[in-house]
Amino acid sequence: MKKSIFAIFSIATLALTSCAEKEVTYKLDSKATTLNWTGKYVADGHTHSGTVNVTEGSVVYKGEELVSGDFTVDLNTIVDKDLPSPMKDTLVKHLKGMYFFNIEKNADVDVKINEITKTEIKATLTVLGKKIETVMPVKIKKDEKSLTAKGKFEIDFAATEMMGFQAMPETPKDQHTDSKIAFEINLVLNK
């Protein structure tokens, strides 16, 4: 009798505890967050690198279960870090133009978080109206006050069919930018 009463009490306690779990929202700290990029030209392998800003976002948990996660990368904030002026300005104008991200029509990349583990983030990016599924290997740290994700990864933008990632007619096949862009992120969110 005592055992069955104890079992019922334990189940009731667990049920109340799980029902009592509230959703916790971690909001982006845009000043502390950094996103670096490196692009490569296929023909000779030369690279250019810079930054772009993650401007909005949050991750919501209920206990240890991910409820939702959404971020916005503002392509207006693309900066080149390895060229002198005015060459860097020319490159950035090119990246923002119709051959690449065409920011007049699509200034944002929307990132929807599908899954987070301690070692990776699975996400869906919407770029130029096209969806790209990606896995980002990162180190996640989460506590009562903050959530951070740090890591290096590549995203292949071939699905967007940007002209800059393709050889132009009557040019050698390797005369274009590689569609795989390398990124390094330091994502910081606070409660």
Secondary structure as UniProt FT lines:
FT   HELIX           2..20
FT   STRAND          23..28
FT   TURN            30..32
FT   STRAND          34..41
FT   TURN            42..44
FT   STRAND          47..62
FT   TURN            63..64
FT   STRAND          65..80
FT   TURN            85..86
FT   HELIX           87..96
FT   TURN            98..101
FT   TURN            103..105
FT   STRAND          108..116
FT   STRAND          120..127
FT   TURN            128..129
FT   STRAND          130..137
FT   STRAND          139..142
FT   STRAND          146..156
FT   HELIX           158..160
FT   HELIX           163..165
FT   TURN            169..170
FT   TURN            173..174
FT   STRAND          180..190
//
